């Protein structure tokens, strides 16, 4: 499993915001995190829509965390940012016909592995990433 660039940008953005006491600009985050401003804007819009980040327009505006870092689960951020969590074709919402189904035993093993992966991520919050 490989996470998308959007997940990476989202986590870096949240970590950066969690280290700040005041709102910061998109330009500042983009520069500090080494990402393009347009890519960051897309990710921030998703984070704002999920009430993880607040965005304020204007001269004194910027972005900041909308919640306490301890309330933001790493697993929830990954689920939010990933378009598909299907590890293989048969795990997709509308799988194509696999000749091995229904007798294939791979799907339940992969489901179990994915549940363990997200269980681990769900047990950690943004606050865990901010500890010195």
N, C-alpha and C positions, 0 to 999 in steps of 0.2 A: 504494500500500500504506500502510495506517495501522496502527500498532501499538496494541494495547489498553492500557487504563489499567493493567492488571496488569503489563504489561512496564515501563511507566513507573515504577510504584511499586517494582517489583523492582530496577530499576537505581538509582533514588534511594536505596533502602534499602541496597543493597550499597555504594554510594559513601559513604553516611553511616557505615556500619559500618567501611569501610576507612580512614576518617579517625579512628577511635577506637582507643585502646589497651586498653580494658576493655569488658566487656559493658554494653549499654545496655538500657533497658526499651522495650517496645512503645509505651508512652505517649509517651516521649521522642522516639522516631523518628517517630511519627505527628504529633506537634506540630511538630517541626523540618522535616519533609518536607511538611507541609500536606495530610495525607491522613487519612481516618477510621480510627479504631482497628480497626473490623471489617474494612475492606478490607485494611488492613495485615496483620492476623492471617491472612487467607486466603493472601496472598502469602507471608508468612513460613513458613507450614506447607508450601507447595510448595518453597520454598528449603531448608527443613530436610530435607524428603524427598529432595531431590537432593544432599544433603550439601554445600551451599554455605554454610549458616548453622547454627550451633549454638544450641540453646535450652536454658537452664538455669532450672528453677523455683526458687522460694524467695526469701527476703529478699535474698540476695546474687546472685540470678540475673539473667538478661537474655539478650540475643542478641548474637552476634558472628560474625565470619567463621569458617567451618570450614576454609578453605584459604587459602593465600597468595594475595594479590590477583593476582599474576602468573599464577596457575593457573586463573583464572576468565575464560573467554572470553566476550566480549560476545555473540557469536553463539549460544553454548550457552544463555545466559540467555534470549535472545529465543525460541529454539526451545522451551525449557522452558515459557515463560509463554504463548505463543500457542496458542490452541485449534486454529486452522486457518491454514495457510500458503498456502492456495490463493488465488491472485490472481484467478482467474476460475472459473466453474462447472466447466469441463472439467478443471481441475487438482485437483478434490476427489477424495477416496477413492472416492466413489460418485457420479460425475457424472450429471446428467440428460442425456437425449438431445439432442445438439446437431445440427441439420441440416447443419452445415458439416463435421462429422467424416466421414471421416478425412482429407479433403483440406485442412483448415484449417492454415495455417502460423503462426498466432498462438501456439499453445501452446508450441512449441519456443523461440520468441523470448522469451516470458515466463519460461520455465524458465531460460534462459540469463541473463536479467536478474536473476532471483532468486538464482541461483548466484553471480553477481558480487556482489550485495548481501551475502549471507552470507559470501562469501570475505573481503570487506572487514571485516565484523564479527568474523570468526574470527581475523583478523590483529591484533586489539586485545584487550587484557585489561583487567580492572578496574584494574590498576596504571596503565595509561595514563590513566585518568580521575582518578587520584589525584595525578599529578605536579603540582607547584606551578609 
